[in-house]
């Protein structure tokens, strides 16, 4: 290899060794491609994958990729669960694969667990469950610790503990100049603040320290209801999500799903309760409705995370997420259902499609708990919000644009209805956002200005803005 692009990977081999750099055509390279969540990401071919073993390795890689002779675009991968192709894989660039940074170390007093960002949440739970402990982490096995945390992080424990990022006590991060720093409330507090929701704009996080808490078994149920129950579902959902009625042990998703292969359209309720209580009274209304399918169990987080991964298997389909946020009044929930239901006529013929809309309540106990300590700009809100997620899966690339366009139309219609019903909230949850959405701008002008100032300080050459094209960026400063 004599071209500039070839030199880039040759230099990385010299730095980290042949075993930690995978070149096209090798078994390790092909295995890395096959391990991504979405088929769209697996189709992106980097010059090479580099697999750091330590934070010092990450520093060496960054110094190489930003030097004059071997400057190159790159992507950073933790779990590789974001569906957007460029988010964790670099076409024609270098993909830094952090999956080997997967250590899980519990402090002597068991109050903090230090986790390498390449670890997945099911692995974290497998370490903590036998000790009667847990963390405010992701719900799906296979999701990486790094990406979910930097985007905020929704959890079954969110109503009790806040966003995942709010329970981080320290980040180890490699900055654009290759320096390794620890960001906490006491040291680098502005960086600590910015990393809580600011995604990949400031450096490569290599480790997060998370607060632990006592936790036993959880109750969980999945229920499919016929569409004929929609009036009751809307009424019950609006009632139990109200801030005054919310039970902080409850975490649930109510949604609507269509499967082309099964010819089925249903209402879906996924109900979690963070105590081992069968049929919690909080869910009495939903549990009493007629159902097509009803399954419940009491189990630990490891099992629940693995079951979640089975519902969204990696490498099995083309995926898409998009999001919006609204206040869950009866009128707004009804409007969201009607818009989703009306959209089916335009996509029902897409082979192998699943087409779903989910509503995840975010009560004040979740987003207000540490609202001024993160970057998401929600300190001025009152009352429960719903993080609304569109999730689509389909097998064939030829249908991509139809799915993308139809999804965008549904989101736009929901936002139009929310404005009309005085239920609109501009906040966009970064981990669910589509490429055409701007979640960091949705944090509000005050938060964006803080993030811009932080970026100028820790990354004055804007390495993570320009050499890392993937991910959601901080809006440019206005001239």
N, C-alpha and C positions, 0 to 999 in steps of 0.2 A: 504494500500500500504506500503510494507516494503522494497522493493528493492531500489537500488540507484536511478533508474529512477523514481520510485514512490515518493521518498523523494523530488526530484527536484520540482515536481509540488506542493507537499504539502507545501514546503517552500514558493513558490510563492503565494499560497493561503493565507498563514499567512502574507505575506508582503502586498499584494494588495487586499485581500478579495476574497471570493468565486465568486462574480459577475464579477470579472475581470480575472478569469482563467477558461477556458473552457476545460473540460475533454472529452475523447472519449465516444461516445454514447449520449452525451447531445445534445439538440437542438441547442445550441449556437455553439458547435463544428461542427456539421454537416452544419450549415448555413455558417460558416467560410470557410469550404471546398468548398461549392457550389459557393462561391462568387469570386473565382479566375477566371482570364481571360481565361486560357487554361485548357482543361481537363487533360493535363499532370500534372499541378500543383495541381489540385483538387484531384488527386489520391495519393498524398503524405500525409501520416498520421503522424503528430507530436505527442509527448507525451501529449502536451497540447498547447493551444493558450493562451497567456497572453496579456491583453489589457491595457497598461499603460494609465493613464488619464493626467499625467503631466510629465515634464522632470525629476522631482525628482523620479517619479515612474520608469522611464527608468533607472535612476541611480541605484535604489535599485535592479532592475532586473539584471542589468549587474554585480553588485557586487555579487549577489547570484550565477549567472551562471558561474562566474570565481573563486569562492571560492573553496578551496580544497575539501570540503565535498560534494558540489553539482555542481561541474564543469560539463558542458554539452554543446554539440554542439547546436547552435541556428541559426535561420534565422531571417531576419528583413523584414517586409512587410510594404510598404506604400500603394500603390494602388493595388498591386498584378497583374500588367499588363505584367510583363516579362513572356514569355511563358516557359522558361527553368524551369523544375520542382524544382530544388534546390535553385533557385535564391531568392525566398521569402517564402519558406516553408521548414521545417526541418524534414526529415524522421527520426523518432526515437529520435528527439531532441525537442527543444522548439521553437515555432514560436512567435516572438514578433510582434504583430499586432498593428500598429500605427494609425489605422483609426480613433480612438477617439481623436487623436491630430489634430483636423480639424478646429481650430479657424482661422478666417480671419479678421484681424484688420487693419484699415486704420489709418495712422498717421494724426495728427491734420491738417497738411498742405496738406494732400492727396498725398504726393510725394512718400510715401513708404507704401506698404501693407505687413504686417507680417502674414505669413501663416504657420499653422501647416502642417507638411509633410504628414499627413493622409488625408488632403483635396484633392479633385480632381479638375482638371482645370475647368471643367464646373461650379463647385460651386464658384470658384474664379471669373469667368467671370460674373456669376449671381449677385455677390456682386458689381462688378465694372461697368458693362454695364449701369445701370440706372444713374450712375454718370458721364457718358461720359469719362470713364477711361478704361485702360486695362494694361496688362502686357505681356511680351515677353514669353508666356507660350505655353503649349502643345495644339495640335489641336484636340485631341480626348477626349470626355467626358469619365469619369471613370478612366483615367490615373492619378496616384498619383503625387502630386507635388514633393515629395522627390526623387523618382527614376529617373524621367526624368531630373531633375535639376542636380543631381550628375553625370549623364552620359553625360552632355553637353547641350542637349535640342534643338531640331529643332522646329521652330514656323513659323506661317504665317508672323510674324513681324521680323523674323531673318535678312532679308536683310537690314532692317532699324535699328535694335538694337543689332544684334549679336546673339550668342548662349544664351539660357536661363540663363545658369550659369553666363554669363558675366554681367547680370543685377541684380545679387544678391549683396546686400550691406553688409549682415551679415548672418552667419549661427549660430544657437544655436546647439551645439553638445555635446553629452555625450561620453567621452573618455573611454578607456578600464579600467581605474582605478575607474570609476564612477564619476569622476569630470565633472562638467558642465561648458563649456567655450563658449564665443562668439568669433567667428573668423571673422575678417573683415580686411580691408586694413591697419588699424591702430593697431589692436590687433590680435596677432597670424597670422601674414601675410603669413607665409609659409603654415599654415593649411588652410587658406582662399584660397590660390593659389591651393593647392592640392585637395581640395574638388570640385573645378571647373573642373570636368572631371575624378576625381580619385575614384569615386563610393564609395563603402562601406568599404574601406580599413582602415579607420582611426577612426571610431566611429559611433555612431548612431545620425544622424542629426534629431532634433526634430522640428526645425522651420527655415524657410528661410524668409529673408526680401528682397523684390523685388521692384525695381524702377517701378513706374507707369508712364503713359504718357496719353495725351489726345487721345481719339479714339472714332470715331463714327461708323457708319455702314460700312460693307465690301460688296464687290461684290464677288460672288462665282459661278462657273459653273462646271458641270460635263458633259463631252462629250465622247461618244464612236464613234470611227472612224473605218471603215473597214480596213482590212490589205492592201487593194489595195492603201491606201494613205501613205504607209510607206516611200516611197522616199521623199515625201513632208514633212512628219513629221520629218524625220531625218534632212533634210536641215534647216527647220524652227527652230527646237530645238537647233541645233548647232549655228545658227545665233543669236537667242535672248538670249542665255545663255552666250555669250561672254561678258567679263567684261565691255567693252566699250559700249555695247548695253543694259546692264541690267537696268531695272527700279526697284528701291528699294521698290516701293510699290507692286511689284509683288512677289508672292510666288506660285510655281506650281510644279506639279508632272506629268510627262509623263511616261506611262508604257504600258505593254502588259499583257493581262489577258486571261486565259482559264478557262471555267467552264464545268466540266464533265457533271453535271446535265442538263445544258442547251445546251450542244454541241456547245458552242460559243467561238470563239477566236476573240478578239478585241484589238484595241489600245485605251487606256484610258488617257484622259487629265483631270486633276483636277486643275482648275485655280482659284487662289485667287488674289484679288486686295484690298489693305487695305484702299481704299477710295470708297465711294458709287457711282462709275462711271460705268454705263452700257456699256458692251462690250469695255473694255479699248483698245485703239489703240495698245498698246504693244502686245496684243494677236491677232492682226488682222489676221496674217497668219494662226494660228491654228483655229480661229473662222470661217475662210472662207473655210475650208475643208469639203468635204462631210461627213455627220455623220449619225449614226444609232440611236443615242439618244443624246439629247441636252437639258439640264435643267440649268437654271441660276436664281439667286435671289440676292436681297440685304437684308442683315440681320445682326444681331449682333453675337458676338463670342459665346455667350451662345447657340444660335440656331445651329451655325455651329459645335460646339463641340458635341452637342447632336446628330446631324445628322451623324457625324463621328463615334460615338459610335454605331449607328444603323448598320453601314456597317461592324463593327468588334465586334459583341456582345460577352459579357463575358459568359463563360460557355457553348457556343453553339457548339464548335468544338475543334479538336486538331489543334494547331497552330505551325508554325515554321517561324522564321526570320533568315536571314543570310545577310551579307553585303560585299561590296567592294567599292572602290573609284577610279574614273578615271577622266581624262580630256575629256570633251565632244566635241571632234572633230567629224566631220561627219563620218569619217571612224570608229571611236570607237563606236559611237551610233549605226551605222549599224551593227557592229560586235556583240554588245550586243543583239540586236534584233535577229540576225541570230542564235546565240547560244541558246537563249531562245526558239525560234521557233523550232529549230532542236531537243530540248530536249523533246518536246511534245510526240513524238512517243513512248518514253519509259515509260510514266506515264499516258497516256490517259485512260487506263483501270481501274484506281483506282477510285472506286465508291465515288461519292460526293466530289471529289477533286476540289479545285480552285488553280490555279498555276499562280503566277504573278511575274513580275519583274517591279520595279518602279525606275525612275531616278529623284532624287531631286536635283536641282541645288543649289550649295553653292557658291555664288559669293564672291569676296574678301570683300565686305561690310559686309558679315556675319562673315567669319572666321578670317579676319584680324583686325577687329574693336578693339578687346582687346586680340590679340593673345598672347602677352607676359604675360598677367595677368591670364591665365588659364593653365591647365596641358597638353593640347592636342597637343602641339608641332607643330603648323602650322604657326609659324611666318615667316618661310623662303619661303612660297609658294607664287606664283603669279598666277593670272588668276582664272577663275571659275573651280570648281571641281563639280563632280556629286557624291552624296551619293546614291549608288545603293542598293536597297533593294529587296531581294527575300522574298515574303510572300506566305505561303501555308496554306490551311485549308483542313481538311479531317475528317471523322467521326470515322474511325475504327483503333484501336490500332494495328491490324495485319499489317497495311500498314506503320507503323512508319519508319522502317528501309529503306524501298524503298524510301520514301519521303526524309529522311535525306540524304541518299546516292546520290540520283539524284540532290538534291539541292547543295550539296557540289561539285558535278561534274560541275554544271553550273557555280558556283562561280570560280572554278579553271580554267575553260575554258575562262571565261571573263578576269581573271587576266593574263592568258597566252597571250591572244589577246592584252590586254592593254600594256603589256611589248613589244610585237612585234611592236605595233603601236606608241610606245613612249608616251603612254597616262596613264601609271600606276601611281597610288599614293598609298603608303603603309598604309595610315591612314584608320583605321576602326572605324566607329561610334559605340560607346559602346552599346548604347541602341538598336541597331539592330543586334548585333553580335550573332553568333551561339556558342554553347559550345566548338567547336573545333577551334574557332578563338581566337586571343590574342590581344584584342584592346589596352590594356595599353602598351604593348610592341611596338605597332605601333606608339605611341607618340614619339618614338626616344630615343636614349641613354641618351641625356642630360636631358630630362624630367623624364625618368625612374630613373636616379640617384637622382634627387631632391625628387621624391616620395619615394624612398628607404630611404633616409636620414630622411624625415619627418616621415615615419612609425617607424623607429628606435627610434625617439624621443617621439612620442605621444603614441606608442603602443609597448614598448620594449619587451613584452612577446608574441607579434604577435597573440594576441587574435583574431583579425579580419581577420587574415590569416588562422589560424588553427582551431579555434572553430566555425568560420562562413565559412563553405565549399562553400556556394553559392556565386554567383557573380564572377566578373572577377578580378583576383588578380594581384598585382604588381609583376613583375618577380623577382625571387630570386637574391640576389647579387652574382656576380661571385667571386669565391674564387681565 
